[in-house]
Amino acid sequence: MCHLQNLPGAISEIVASSADDGILTLTDRYGLMAAILDEFLDKEEEEAINRLLRRVVRGRIRVTDQISGDRLSRRS
């Protein structure tokens, strides 16, 4: 079985960048998928993911198929 391990701070970075620009990228979604599949997701991270998903459902964050690198070029 393949074991996925999150990078430290990855979830908080996804939540912060999504809140900042209102976009959840394809790369972000893969990071969230890995986090959700992680057996050792702590309660704070789980709550942060749930808050992020509620923002998506309410339309405050838009889901796109762009990758995170596109986010940097768009800000310039």
PDB file with one MODEL, atoms N, CA, C and O in Angstrom:
MODEL        1
ATOM      1  N   MET A   1       0.841  -1.184   0.000  1.00  0.00           N
ATOM      2  CA  MET A   1       0.000   0.000   0.000  1.00  0.00           C
ATOM      3  C   MET A   1       0.881   1.240   0.000  1.00  0.00           C
ATOM      4  O   MET A   1       1.887   1.296   0.707  1.00  0.00           O
ATOM      5  N   CYS A   2       0.502   2.225  -0.790  1.00  0.00           N
ATOM      6  CA  CYS A   2       1.252   3.474  -0.906  1.00  0.00           C
ATOM      7  C   CYS A   2       0.898   4.392   0.258  1.00  0.00           C
ATOM      8  O   CYS A   2      -0.278   4.627   0.536  1.00  0.00           O
ATOM      9  N   HIS A   3       1.914   4.906   0.933  1.00  0.00           N
ATOM     10  CA  HIS A   3       1.675   5.819   2.049  1.00  0.00           C
ATOM     11  C   HIS A   3       1.922   7.245   1.591  1.00  0.00           C
ATOM     12  O   HIS A   3       3.002   7.564   1.092  1.00  0.00           O
ATOM     13  N   LEU A   4       0.927   8.101   1.758  1.00  0.00           N
ATOM     14  CA  LEU A   4       1.047   9.517   1.427  1.00  0.00           C
ATOM     15  C   LEU A   4       1.405  10.276   2.689  1.00  0.00           C
ATOM     16  O   LEU A   4       0.896   9.978   3.770  1.00  0.00           O
ATOM     17  N   GLN A   5       2.280  11.255   2.548  1.00  0.00           N
ATOM     18  CA  GLN A   5       2.634  12.074   3.701  1.00  0.00           C
ATOM     19  C   GLN A   5       2.609  13.538   3.286  1.00  0.00           C
ATOM     20  O   GLN A   5       3.227  13.929   2.295  1.00  0.00           O
ATOM     21  N   ASN A   6       1.892  14.331   4.052  1.00  0.00           N
ATOM     22  CA  ASN A   6       1.773  15.759   3.767  1.00  0.00           C
ATOM     23  C   ASN A   6       3.049  16.494   4.146  1.00  0.00           C
ATOM     24  O   ASN A   6       3.759  16.113   5.076  1.00  0.00           O
ATOM     25  N   LEU A   7       3.314  17.543   3.408  1.00  0.00           N
ATOM     26  CA  LEU A   7       4.400  18.437   3.789  1.00  0.00           C
ATOM     27  C   LEU A   7       3.930  19.269   4.971  1.00  0.00           C
ATOM     28  O   LEU A   7       2.771  19.683   5.002  1.00  0.00           O
ATOM     29  N   PRO A   8       4.789  19.522   5.933  1.00  0.00           N
ATOM     30  CA  PRO A   8       4.385  20.350   7.073  1.00  0.00           C
ATOM     31  C   PRO A   8       3.921  21.729   6.604  1.00  0.00           C
ATOM     32  O   PRO A   8       4.617  22.392   5.835  1.00  0.00           O
ATOM     33  N   GLY A   9       2.770  22.148   7.057  1.00  0.00           N
ATOM     34  CA  GLY A   9       2.240  23.456   6.690  1.00  0.00           C
ATOM     35  C   GLY A   9       1.522  23.508   5.360  1.00  0.00           C
ATOM     36  O   GLY A   9       1.062  24.574   4.950  1.00  0.00           O
ATOM     37  N   ALA A  10       1.414  22.373   4.670  1.00  0.00           N
ATOM     38  CA  ALA A  10       0.804  22.375   3.338  1.00  0.00           C
ATOM     39  C   ALA A  10      -0.670  22.772   3.385  1.00  0.00           C
ATOM     40  O   ALA A  10      -1.133  23.553   2.554  1.00  0.00           O
ATOM     41  N   ILE A  11      -1.392  22.245   4.340  1.00  0.00           N
ATOM     42  CA  ILE A  11      -2.825  22.542   4.418  1.00  0.00           C
ATOM     43  C   ILE A  11      -3.046  24.014   4.750  1.00  0.00           C
ATOM     44  O   ILE A  11      -3.894  24.666   4.142  1.00  0.00           O
ATOM     45  N   SER A  12      -2.298  24.536   5.699  1.00  0.00           N
ATOM     46  CA  SER A  12      -2.471  25.950   6.049  1.00  0.00           C
ATOM     47  C   SER A  12      -2.098  26.856   4.877  1.00  0.00           C
ATOM     48  O   SER A  12      -2.700  27.916   4.701  1.00  0.00           O
ATOM     49  N   GLU A  13      -1.120  26.454   4.081  1.00  0.00           N
ATOM     50  CA  GLU A  13      -0.739  27.238   2.895  1.00  0.00           C
ATOM     51  C   GLU A  13      -1.852  27.206   1.850  1.00  0.00           C
ATOM     52  O   GLU A  13      -2.152  28.233   1.241  1.00  0.00           O
ATOM     53  N   ILE A  14      -2.461  26.056   1.636  1.00  0.00           N
ATOM     54  CA  ILE A  14      -3.567  25.943   0.681  1.00  0.00           C
ATOM     55  C   ILE A  14      -4.740  26.802   1.139  1.00  0.00           C
ATOM     56  O   ILE A  14      -5.325  27.534   0.340  1.00  0.00           O
ATOM     57  N   VAL A  15      -5.079  26.715   2.403  1.00  0.00           N
ATOM     58  CA  VAL A  15      -6.195  27.497   2.942  1.00  0.00           C
ATOM     59  C   VAL A  15      -5.905  28.995   2.824  1.00  0.00           C
ATOM     60  O   VAL A  15      -6.771  29.764   2.406  1.00  0.00           O
ATOM     61  N   ALA A  16      -4.707  29.406   3.185  1.00  0.00           N
ATOM     62  CA  ALA A  16      -4.350  30.830   3.141  1.00  0.00           C
ATOM     63  C   ALA A  16      -4.335  31.370   1.714  1.00  0.00           C
ATOM     64  O   ALA A  16      -4.884  32.440   1.454  1.00  0.00           O
ATOM     65  N   SER A  17      -3.717  30.645   0.794  1.00  0.00           N
ATOM     66  CA  SER A  17      -3.640  31.142  -0.585  1.00  0.00           C
ATOM     67  C   SER A  17      -5.012  31.151  -1.248  1.00  0.00           C
ATOM     68  O   SER A  17      -5.309  32.049  -2.037  1.00  0.00           O
ATOM     69  N   SER A  18      -5.847  30.169  -0.940  1.00  0.00           N
ATOM     70  CA  SER A  18      -7.200  30.142  -1.498  1.00  0.00           C
ATOM     71  C   SER A  18      -8.038  31.287  -0.958  1.00  0.00           C
ATOM     72  O   SER A  18      -8.795  31.909  -1.703  1.00  0.00           O
ATOM     73  N   ALA A  19      -7.909  31.570   0.323  1.00  0.00           N
ATOM     74  CA  ALA A  19      -8.647  32.685   0.916  1.00  0.00           C
ATOM     75  C   ALA A  19      -8.154  34.015   0.351  1.00  0.00           C
ATOM     76  O   ALA A  19      -8.937  34.947   0.166  1.00  0.00           O
ATOM     77  N   ASP A  20      -6.862  34.096   0.080  1.00  0.00           N
ATOM     78  CA  ASP A  20      -6.260  35.328  -0.416  1.00  0.00           C
ATOM     79  C   ASP A  20      -6.741  35.688  -1.819  1.00  0.00           C
ATOM     80  O   ASP A  20      -7.107  36.834  -2.078  1.00  0.00           O
ATOM     81  N   ASP A  21      -6.741  34.702  -2.728  1.00  0.00           N
ATOM     82  CA  ASP A  21      -7.096  35.019  -4.112  1.00  0.00           C
ATOM     83  C   ASP A  21      -8.425  34.429  -4.567  1.00  0.00           C
ATOM     84  O   ASP A  21      -8.836  34.653  -5.705  1.00  0.00           O
ATOM     85  N   GLY A  22      -9.107  33.678  -3.697  1.00  0.00           N
ATOM     86  CA  GLY A  22     -10.427  33.164  -4.036  1.00  0.00           C
ATOM     87  C   GLY A  22     -10.428  32.036  -5.045  1.00  0.00           C
ATOM     88  O   GLY A  22     -11.439  31.783  -5.699  1.00  0.00           O
ATOM     89  N   ILE A  23      -9.293  31.353  -5.175  1.00  0.00           N
ATOM     90  CA  ILE A  23      -9.159  30.286  -6.166  1.00  0.00           C
ATOM     91  C   ILE A  23      -8.593  29.033  -5.512  1.00  0.00           C
ATOM     92  O   ILE A  23      -7.656  29.104  -4.717  1.00  0.00           O
ATOM     93  N   LEU A  24      -9.168  27.892  -5.853  1.00  0.00           N
ATOM     94  CA  LEU A  24      -8.651  26.598  -5.445  1.00  0.00           C
ATOM     95  C   LEU A  24      -8.158  25.908  -6.711  1.00  0.00           C
ATOM     96  O   LEU A  24      -8.959  25.506  -7.555  1.00  0.00           O
ATOM     97  N   THR A  25      -6.848  25.772  -6.844  1.00  0.00           N
ATOM     98  CA  THR A  25      -6.257  25.245  -8.072  1.00  0.00           C
ATOM     99  C   THR A  25      -6.260  23.723  -8.095  1.00  0.00           C
ATOM    100  O   THR A  25      -6.579  23.072  -7.101  1.00  0.00           O
ATOM    101  N   LEU A  26      -5.901  23.177  -9.236  1.00  0.00           N
ATOM    102  CA  LEU A  26      -5.784  21.727  -9.389  1.00  0.00           C
ATOM    103  C   LEU A  26      -4.725  21.177  -8.440  1.00  0.00           C
ATOM    104  O   LEU A  26      -4.926  20.134  -7.818  1.00  0.00           O
ATOM    105  N   THR A  27      -3.614  21.869  -8.330  1.00  0.00           N
ATOM    106  CA  THR A  27      -2.548  21.454  -7.420  1.00  0.00           C
ATOM    107  C   THR A  27      -3.043  21.462  -5.971  1.00  0.00           C
ATOM    108  O   THR A  27      -2.745  20.549  -5.202  1.00  0.00           O
ATOM    109  N   ASP A  28      -3.792  22.491  -5.611  1.00  0.00           N
ATOM    110  CA  ASP A  28      -4.369  22.566  -4.268  1.00  0.00           C
ATOM    111  C   ASP A  28      -5.271  21.368  -4.005  1.00  0.00           C
ATOM    112  O   ASP A  28      -5.227  20.771  -2.929  1.00  0.00           O
ATOM    113  N   ARG A  29      -6.086  21.022  -4.992  1.00  0.00           N
ATOM    114  CA  ARG A  29      -7.018  19.908  -4.816  1.00  0.00           C
ATOM    115  C   ARG A  29      -6.293  18.587  -4.629  1.00  0.00           C
ATOM    116  O   ARG A  29      -6.722  17.750  -3.835  1.00  0.00           O
ATOM    117  N   TYR A  30      -5.197  18.392  -5.354  1.00  0.00           N
ATOM    118  CA  TYR A  30      -4.409  17.171  -5.147  1.00  0.00           C
ATOM    119  C   TYR A  30      -3.790  17.154  -3.748  1.00  0.00           C
ATOM    120  O   TYR A  30      -3.713  16.103  -3.111  1.00  0.00           O
ATOM    121  N   GLY A  31      -3.352  18.318  -3.276  1.00  0.00           N
ATOM    122  CA  GLY A  31      -2.818  18.403  -1.920  1.00  0.00           C
ATOM    123  C   GLY A  31      -3.865  18.087  -0.876  1.00  0.00           C
ATOM    124  O   GLY A  31      -3.581  17.407   0.110  1.00  0.00           O
ATOM    125  N   LEU A  32      -5.079  18.579  -1.090  1.00  0.00           N
ATOM    126  CA  LEU A  32      -6.175  18.289  -0.164  1.00  0.00           C
ATOM    127  C   LEU A  32      -6.549  16.810  -0.205  1.00  0.00           C
ATOM    128  O   LEU A  32      -6.852  16.210   0.827  1.00  0.00           O
ATOM    129  N   MET A  33      -6.527  16.229  -1.404  1.00  0.00           N
ATOM    130  CA  MET A  33      -6.841  14.810  -1.521  1.00  0.00           C
ATOM    131  C   MET A  33      -5.829  13.974  -0.736  1.00  0.00           C
ATOM    132  O   MET A  33      -6.205  13.044  -0.023  1.00  0.00           O
ATOM    133  N   ALA A  34      -4.552  14.307  -0.871  1.00  0.00           N
ATOM    134  CA  ALA A  34      -3.520  13.589  -0.125  1.00  0.00           C
ATOM    135  C   ALA A  34      -3.713  13.764   1.375  1.00  0.00           C
ATOM    136  O   ALA A  34      -3.522  12.823   2.145  1.00  0.00           O
ATOM    137  N   ALA A  35      -4.091  14.965   1.785  1.00  0.00           N
ATOM    138  CA  ALA A  35      -4.298  15.227   3.210  1.00  0.00           C
ATOM    139  C   ALA A  35      -5.474  14.425   3.756  1.00  0.00           C
ATOM    140  O   ALA A  35      -5.397  13.862   4.848  1.00  0.00           O
ATOM    141  N   ILE A  36      -6.550  14.378   2.999  1.00  0.00           N
ATOM    142  CA  ILE A  36      -7.733  13.660   3.448  1.00  0.00           C
ATOM    143  C   ILE A  36      -7.461  12.163   3.544  1.00  0.00           C
ATOM    144  O   ILE A  36      -7.997  11.485   4.422  1.00  0.00           O
ATOM    145  N   LEU A  37      -6.635  11.652   2.649  1.00  0.00           N
ATOM    146  CA  LEU A  37      -6.305  10.225   2.665  1.00  0.00           C
ATOM    147  C   LEU A  37      -5.267   9.878   3.727  1.00  0.00           C
ATOM    148  O   LEU A  37      -5.038   8.701   4.005  1.00  0.00           O
ATOM    149  N   ASP A  38      -4.646  10.877   4.316  1.00  0.00           N
ATOM    150  CA  ASP A  38      -3.643  10.652   5.346  1.00  0.00           C
ATOM    151  C   ASP A  38      -4.320  10.154   6.623  1.00  0.00           C
ATOM    152  O   ASP A  38      -5.250  10.785   7.124  1.00  0.00           O
ATOM    153  N   GLU A  39      -3.862   9.049   7.134  1.00  0.00           N
ATOM    154  CA  GLU A  39      -4.447   8.469   8.338  1.00  0.00           C
ATOM    155  C   GLU A  39      -4.195   9.331   9.578  1.00  0.00           C
ATOM    156  O   GLU A  39      -4.889   9.186  10.585  1.00  0.00           O
ATOM    157  N   PHE A  40      -3.222  10.211   9.509  1.00  0.00           N
ATOM    158  CA  PHE A  40      -2.793  10.952  10.690  1.00  0.00           C
ATOM    159  C   PHE A  40      -3.138  12.436  10.605  1.00  0.00           C
ATOM    160  O   PHE A  40      -2.431  13.269  11.172  1.00  0.00           O
ATOM    161  N   LEU A  41      -4.196  12.767   9.915  1.00  0.00           N
ATOM    162  CA  LEU A  41      -4.656  14.143   9.810  1.00  0.00           C
ATOM    163  C   LEU A  41      -5.170  14.583  11.183  1.00  0.00           C
ATOM    164  O   LEU A  41      -6.048  13.943  11.761  1.00  0.00           O
ATOM    165  N   ASP A  42      -4.609  15.685  11.698  1.00  0.00           N
ATOM    166  CA  ASP A  42      -5.054  16.106  13.027  1.00  0.00           C
ATOM    167  C   ASP A  42      -6.348  16.924  12.944  1.00  0.00           C
ATOM    168  O   ASP A  42      -6.765  17.344  11.864  1.00  0.00           O
ATOM    169  N   LYS A  43      -6.960  17.135  14.083  1.00  0.00           N
ATOM    170  CA  LYS A  43      -8.273  17.775  14.159  1.00  0.00           C
ATOM    171  C   LYS A  43      -8.251  19.192  13.581  1.00  0.00           C
ATOM    172  O   LYS A  43      -9.191  19.584  12.890  1.00  0.00           O
ATOM    173  N   GLU A  44      -7.204  19.963  13.850  1.00  0.00           N
ATOM    174  CA  GLU A  44      -7.091  21.323  13.315  1.00  0.00           C
ATOM    175  C   GLU A  44      -7.063  21.332  11.802  1.00  0.00           C
ATOM    176  O   GLU A  44      -7.730  22.149  11.166  1.00  0.00           O
ATOM    177  N   GLU A  45      -6.289  20.420  11.222  1.00  0.00           N
ATOM    178  CA  GLU A  45      -6.202  20.344   9.761  1.00  0.00           C
ATOM    179  C   GLU A  45      -7.535  19.914   9.153  1.00  0.00           C
ATOM    180  O   GLU A  45      -7.951  20.433   8.118  1.00  0.00           O
ATOM    181  N   GLU A  46      -8.189  18.977   9.797  1.00  0.00           N
ATOM    182  CA  GLU A  46      -9.497  18.523   9.319  1.00  0.00           C
ATOM    183  C   GLU A  46     -10.505  19.674   9.341  1.00  0.00           C
ATOM    184  O   GLU A  46     -11.274  19.841   8.395  1.00  0.00           O
ATOM    185  N   GLU A  47     -10.504  20.454  10.399  1.00  0.00           N
ATOM    186  CA  GLU A  47     -11.412  21.597  10.501  1.00  0.00           C
ATOM    187  C   GLU A  47     -11.091  22.663   9.457  1.00  0.00           C
ATOM    188  O   GLU A  47     -12.001  23.279   8.902  1.00  0.00           O
ATOM    189  N   ALA A  48      -9.811  22.884   9.186  1.00  0.00           N
ATOM    190  CA  ALA A  48      -9.409  23.859   8.172  1.00  0.00           C
ATOM    191  C   ALA A  48      -9.884  23.427   6.783  1.00  0.00           C
ATOM    192  O   ALA A  48     -10.353  24.253   5.999  1.00  0.00           O
ATOM    193  N   ILE A  49      -9.763  22.146   6.485  1.00  0.00           N
ATOM    194  CA  ILE A  49     -10.232  21.628   5.195  1.00  0.00           C
ATOM    195  C   ILE A  49     -11.749  21.785   5.093  1.00  0.00           C
ATOM    196  O   ILE A  49     -12.265  22.175   4.045  1.00  0.00           O
ATOM    197  N   ASN A  50     -12.457  21.484   6.172  1.00  0.00           N
ATOM    198  CA  ASN A  50     -13.916  21.634   6.162  1.00  0.00           C
ATOM    199  C   ASN A  50     -14.336  23.085   5.948  1.00  0.00           C
ATOM    200  O   ASN A  50     -15.287  23.352   5.213  1.00  0.00           O
ATOM    201  N   ARG A  51     -13.634  24.026   6.584  1.00  0.00           N
ATOM    202  CA  ARG A  51     -13.940  25.456   6.379  1.00  0.00           C
ATOM    203  C   ARG A  51     -13.703  25.850   4.923  1.00  0.00           C
ATOM    204  O   ARG A  51     -14.499  26.580   4.331  1.00  0.00           O
ATOM    205  N   LEU A  52     -12.611  25.365   4.358  1.00  0.00           N
ATOM    206  CA  LEU A  52     -12.287  25.667   2.966  1.00  0.00           C
ATOM    207  C   LEU A  52     -13.370  25.117   2.035  1.00  0.00           C
ATOM    208  O   LEU A  52     -13.809  25.810   1.117  1.00  0.00           O
ATOM    209  N   LEU A  53     -13.792  23.897   2.266  1.00  0.00           N
ATOM    210  CA  LEU A  53     -14.827  23.295   1.423  1.00  0.00           C
ATOM    211  C   LEU A  53     -16.163  24.021   1.567  1.00  0.00           C
ATOM    212  O   LEU A  53     -16.904  24.138   0.591  1.00  0.00           O
ATOM    213  N   ARG A  54     -16.481  24.507   2.754  1.00  0.00           N
ATOM    214  CA  ARG A  54     -17.704  25.304   2.924  1.00  0.00           C
ATOM    215  C   ARG A  54     -17.630  26.596   2.116  1.00  0.00           C
ATOM    216  O   ARG A  54     -18.632  27.028   1.546  1.00  0.00           O
ATOM    217  N   ARG A  55     -16.459  27.212   2.062  1.00  0.00           N
ATOM    218  CA  ARG A  55     -16.290  28.426   1.244  1.00  0.00           C
ATOM    219  C   ARG A  55     -16.495  28.128  -0.231  1.00  0.00           C
ATOM    220  O   ARG A  55     -17.063  28.941  -0.960  1.00  0.00           O
ATOM    221  N   VAL A  56     -16.033  26.959  -0.674  1.00  0.00           N
ATOM    222  CA  VAL A  56     -16.232  26.556  -2.070  1.00  0.00           C
ATOM    223  C   VAL A  56     -17.729  26.385  -2.342  1.00  0.00           C
ATOM    224  O   VAL A  56     -18.240  26.895  -3.339  1.00  0.00           O
ATOM    225  N   VAL A  57     -18.425  25.677  -1.465  1.00  0.00           N
ATOM    226  CA  VAL A  57     -19.860  25.436  -1.639  1.00  0.00           C
ATOM    227  C   VAL A  57     -20.632  26.757  -1.667  1.00  0.00           C
ATOM    228  O   VAL A  57     -21.582  26.901  -2.436  1.00  0.00           O
ATOM    229  N   ARG A  58     -20.237  27.705  -0.846  1.00  0.00           N
ATOM    230  CA  ARG A  58     -20.927  29.004  -0.788  1.00  0.00           C
ATOM    231  C   ARG A  58     -20.534  29.940  -1.929  1.00  0.00           C
ATOM    232  O   ARG A  58     -21.095  31.028  -2.061  1.00  0.00           O
ATOM    233  N   GLY A  59     -19.583  29.527  -2.744  1.00  0.00           N
ATOM    234  CA  GLY A  59     -19.180  30.338  -3.893  1.00  0.00           C
ATOM    235  C   GLY A  59     -18.138  31.393  -3.583  1.00  0.00           C
ATOM    236  O   GLY A  59     -17.845  32.232  -4.435  1.00  0.00           O
ATOM    237  N   ARG A  60     -17.574  31.376  -2.391  1.00  0.00           N
ATOM    238  CA  ARG A  60     -16.547  32.366  -2.029  1.00  0.00           C
ATOM    239  C   ARG A  60     -15.190  32.015  -2.620  1.00  0.00           C
ATOM    240  O   ARG A  60     -14.341  32.885  -2.816  1.00  0.00           O
ATOM    241  N   ILE A  61     -14.995  30.733  -2.903  1.00  0.00           N
ATOM    242  CA  ILE A  61     -13.762  30.271  -3.542  1.00  0.00           C
ATOM    243  C   ILE A  61     -14.152  29.520  -4.796  1.00  0.00           C
ATOM    244  O   ILE A  61     -15.025  28.652  -4.774  1.00  0.00           O
ATOM    245  N   ARG A  62     -13.492  29.868  -5.895  1.00  0.00           N
ATOM    246  CA  ARG A  62     -13.778  29.269  -7.190  1.00  0.00           C
ATOM    247  C   ARG A  62     -12.781  28.148  -7.460  1.00  0.00           C
ATOM    248  O   ARG A  62     -11.585  28.307  -7.217  1.00  0.00           O
ATOM    249  N   VAL A  63     -13.264  27.026  -7.956  1.00  0.00           N
ATOM    250  CA  VAL A  63     -12.419  25.888  -8.295  1.00  0.00           C
ATOM    251  C   VAL A  63     -12.003  26.021  -9.755  1.00  0.00           C
ATOM    252  O   VAL A  63     -12.847  26.178 -10.637  1.00  0.00           O
ATOM    253  N   THR A  64     -10.687  25.956 -10.006  1.00  0.00           N
ATOM    254  CA  THR A  64     -10.187  26.072 -11.371  1.00  0.00           C
ATOM    255  C   THR A  64      -9.298  24.877 -11.702  1.00  0.00           C
ATOM    256  O   THR A  64      -8.866  24.140 -10.815  1.00  0.00           O
ATOM    257  N   ASP A  65      -9.034  24.703 -12.991  1.00  0.00           N
ATOM    258  CA  ASP A  65      -8.138  23.640 -13.437  1.00  0.00           C
ATOM    259  C   ASP A  65      -6.720  24.143 -13.658  1.00  0.00           C
ATOM    260  O   ASP A  65      -5.868  23.399 -14.144  1.00  0.00           O
ATOM    261  N   GLN A  66      -6.458  25.388 -13.310  1.00  0.00           N
ATOM    262  CA  GLN A  66      -5.096  25.901 -13.444  1.00  0.00           C
ATOM    263  C   GLN A  66      -4.210  25.294 -12.365  1.00  0.00           C
ATOM    264  O   GLN A  66      -4.690  24.842 -11.325  1.00  0.00           O
ATOM    265  N   ILE A  67      -2.911  25.293 -12.631  1.00  0.00           N
ATOM    266  CA  ILE A  67      -1.977  24.800 -11.622  1.00  0.00           C
ATOM    267  C   ILE A  67      -1.487  25.973 -10.796  1.00  0.00           C
ATOM    268  O   ILE A  67      -1.664  27.124 -11.195  1.00  0.00           O
ATOM    269  N   SER A  68      -0.882  25.707  -9.668  1.00  0.00           N
ATOM    270  CA  SER A  68      -0.484  26.774  -8.748  1.00  0.00           C
ATOM    271  C   SER A  68       0.497  27.753  -9.363  1.00  0.00           C
ATOM    272  O   SER A  68       0.476  28.935  -9.021  1.00  0.00           O
ATOM    273  N   GLY A  69       1.347  27.298 -10.252  1.00  0.00           N
ATOM    274  CA  GLY A  69       2.304  28.190 -10.905  1.00  0.00           C
ATOM    275  C   GLY A  69       1.617  29.302 -11.669  1.00  0.00           C
ATOM    276  O   GLY A  69       2.150  30.406 -11.775  1.00  0.00           O
ATOM    277  N   ASP A  70       0.428  29.018 -12.206  1.00  0.00           N
ATOM    278  CA  ASP A  70      -0.339  30.033 -12.922  1.00  0.00           C
ATOM    279  C   ASP A  70      -0.777  31.152 -11.992  1.00  0.00           C
ATOM    280  O   ASP A  70      -0.942  32.294 -12.421  1.00  0.00           O
ATOM    281  N   ARG A  71      -0.963  30.829 -10.741  1.00  0.00           N
ATOM    282  CA  ARG A  71      -1.379  31.823  -9.746  1.00  0.00           C
ATOM    283  C   ARG A  71      -0.334  32.928  -9.643  1.00  0.00           C
ATOM    284  O   ARG A  71      -0.686  34.104  -9.539  1.00  0.00           O
ATOM    285  N   LEU A  72       0.944  32.564  -9.670  1.00  0.00           N
ATOM    286  CA  LEU A  72       2.014  33.547  -9.561  1.00  0.00           C
ATOM    287  C   LEU A  72       2.059  34.450 -10.775  1.00  0.00           C
ATOM    288  O   LEU A  72       2.236  35.659 -10.631  1.00  0.00           O
ATOM    289  N   SER A  73       1.906  33.900 -11.962  1.00  0.00           N
ATOM    290  CA  SER A  73       1.992  34.711 -13.166  1.00  0.00           C
ATOM    291  C   SER A  73       0.787  35.636 -13.295  1.00  0.00           C
ATOM    292  O   SER A  73       0.900  36.708 -13.889  1.00  0.00           O
ATOM    293  N   ARG A  74      -0.349  35.251 -12.758  1.00  0.00           N
ATOM    294  CA  ARG A  74      -1.549  36.059 -12.814  1.00  0.00           C
ATOM    295  C   ARG A  74      -1.446  37.275 -11.917  1.00  0.00           C
ATOM    296  O   ARG A  74      -2.019  38.321 -12.223  1.00  0.00           O
ATOM    297  N   ARG A  75      -0.723  37.153 -10.810  1.00  0.00           N
ATOM    298  CA  ARG A  75      -0.595  38.282  -9.863  1.00  0.00           C
ATOM    299  C   ARG A  75       0.316  39.383 -10.404  1.00  0.00           C
ATOM    300  O   ARG A  75       0.192  40.537  -9.994  1.00  0.00           O
ATOM    301  N   SER A  76       1.207  39.054 -11.298  1.00  0.00           N
ATOM    302  CA  SER A  76       2.171  40.052 -11.801  1.00  0.00           C
ATOM    303  C   SER A  76       1.526  41.070 -12.694  1.00  0.00           C
ATOM    304  O   SER A  76       2.201  41.971 -13.193  1.00  0.00           O
TER     305      SER A  76
ENDMDL
END
